[in-house]
């Protein structure tokens, strides 16, 4: 089985490209399920067919689609535990709506939608799962960091001992909750067993690939840098970028001349930033892409005769690892020898300068709070070490 997860900044066209990829996959004989886990679903609109929480066959053989209902998934995995916690919170004097919200972990609804993917994986009915994903930061962090998953589980299981800060972050005081039954703890155990298993599936680069969708615009590039760095930090394999809505060469309207020049510069920047990952350039189509016929045409523009399902790349331009108590960021570089490396960090942006080499890196939240202490070129890699601020001295 192969799992391909499409993600990107809102509005860049990831749903359309995920659907086009699924259609191409099905046309090559792969039994393919395309899944929307985005709360603001648009997959049904793109396919131009009604969808619900269960897979429905779409058009040709080998293609199914579903829009996951996070409310249904929340009820399936967490409903009885949620009602028990909310009931106790109401007894403590909280309003019913507040109690209901506090009984649900931040990002839990999105996490449960993603856990559904494991069910499809385990059932083995499909050869390919294409995921149109827009997980929140909380959900992505919970999936990405096993230590955080264990932290959540540890604190939630302490409910029976009165420690409830994990689900009452907005309260200024600790409320004792005398939960004596095993129901909540059993649901917690089941949930985090599912999360750990799902993370193992998504972290296997031979099984799962992430494809980043962006437009050739400055803000989209920065957001994609941030997403790529974050995904790489936690071991997810990105195997391609899809740059969407490029003005075709035949568009010669003077009104769009500056747009074309700007896009050309950004396209070059994208290739330099993410080399050696493959970059698929997707033209702006003549009309809105809706329905199977137009999606098939779009898929031909993207992939030609290529099968988009096998991993498209294995080498990553950037990777992280621990060395002692330091985080090491290794950035692939070519044509550079040793020399003094200048580092300048401002907020989440790290600017690197070595001779004529210039690069700005967008750091994930955790690394943005660390201090870069040294950098050197070694075996075609620029290595940068980060430490906790208190260790700098």
KAKAKA-V745268 format. One record per run of one state. SS is the DSSP state (hx for helix, st for strand, lp for the rest). FROM is the first residue (numbers start at 1). TO is the last residue. Records with the same first field share a line. If there is no record, write none. Layout:
SS: FROM-TO  FROM-TO
This chain:
lp: 1-1  9-13  28-31  37-42  48-55  58-62  68-69  92-95  103-107  124-127  133-136  145-145  162-182  203-207  216-217  234-237  247-253  275-277  284-291  304-317  324-325  333-341  347-348  355-356  363-364  369-370  379-380  388-388  392-393
st: 2-8  32-36  56-57  63-67  128-132  208-215  238-246  278-283  318-323  326-332  342-346  349-354  357-362  371-378  381-387
hx: 14-27  43-47  70-91  96-102  108-123  137-144  146-161  183-202  218-233  254-274  292-303  365-368  389-391
